[in-house]
Amino acid sequence: MNVNELSFKIEEHDLIPGSLHIVHSLRPSWKLENVNVKVFKNGITNKLLGIYEKCDTTKEDMILIRVYGSGTSLMIDRQVEIRNIQRLYEAGCGSKLYAIFKNGLAYEYVKGKVLDTASCRSEKVYPHVAEQLAKFHTVPLKINEGTSILWDKMRLFLSLKPSKFLQEEQQERFLKKVLPKNELEREISLMEGILSKLGSPIVFCHNDLLLANILYDAQGCAVSFIDFEYAGPNYMAFDIANHFNEFAGVDTVDYSLYPSDEFQIEWLKVYLRYYKSLKYSSENISIAHEEVTILCKHVNLFSLASHFFWALWALVQATQSTIDFDFLGYAIVRFDEYFSKKKLLLVHC
């Protein structure tokens, strides 16, 4: 895939002019006075803009400009991300990458509306999500991708954990609600010792299926995933668990919205049927009840790892990000949910 490499940096205070500069390099025939700029506000990691010609009423030729969030290079290997975008495009699981610039990417617009806490459980939508994730999980792994990236990523985030907050109110919350680094490491080791022995298959995972990273095109009855910053080999059950955790939302988190056992079973049946049909190139697939039950059990155990993962991530973001979001509060919510459900892990000791 031919990708333009531009030696240009978009300054945070100059997002729109900088994005227009990138687009002019890619579409010199577009007259800048005849384009619209859309600023997307769903993300809490990067800045995202969409630029398209005013005459393009369908926005199908929109170019998306993503400017990396402050400090995110500490947690994300951008070269791996670029390779993943290209790999997933070739596998029919992602959009086309147009250009790379010093602090971001330009890529193809994908049609659809982001999911919310209602649409994610809609019978018209969730089967497409399950099938798209099954397709994602059949992307072939490379020779050096036989082990999960989960534990190394967690420990990377832990190594970047702040030790102090400048604001007094934040510092008080931090000291009161967040365990010291050595105790958090013990929790990671506990999870690794238990979860890594469950036998959940290592597959190519998205690893960040929050609702804002899933687009549903109602007209085409299709689902697309976006943002592959954390994609890589991981436990199948983690990717599904991570998605189920996100049913609670982000801005206002409500874990009473975590999917019921009945919903999980139906979702997993769709997933397993499609996953096996792709893996074995057959439509004549049967799913045993025990198979679904075991996967459901693994998913609920890995939901704890998902909480811990994003709690650590949010702690790092709390001192790095310039986005207006209470990252420390979000970290505390995720830690609280982990510890409230930790007994699920302990019965496996």
Buried (B, 14 or more C-beta within 10 A) or exposed (E): EEBEEBEBEBEEEEBEEBBBBBBBBBBEEBEEEEBEBBEBEEBBBBBBBBBBBEEBEEBEBBBBBBBBBBBBEEBBBBEBBBBBBBBBBEBEBBBBBBBBBEBBBBBBBBBBEBBEBEBBBBEEBBBBBBBBBBBBBBBEEEEEBEEBBBBEBBBBBBEBBBEEBEEEEBBEBBEEBBEEEEEBBEBBEBBBEBBBEBEBEBBBBBBBBBBBBBBBBEEEEBBBBBBBBBBBBBBBBBBBBBBBBBBBBBEEBEBEBBBEEEBBBBBBBBBBBBBBBBEEEEEEBEBEEEBBEBBBBBBBBBBBBBBBBBBBBBBBBBBBBEBEBBBBBBBBBBBBBBBEBBEBBEEEE
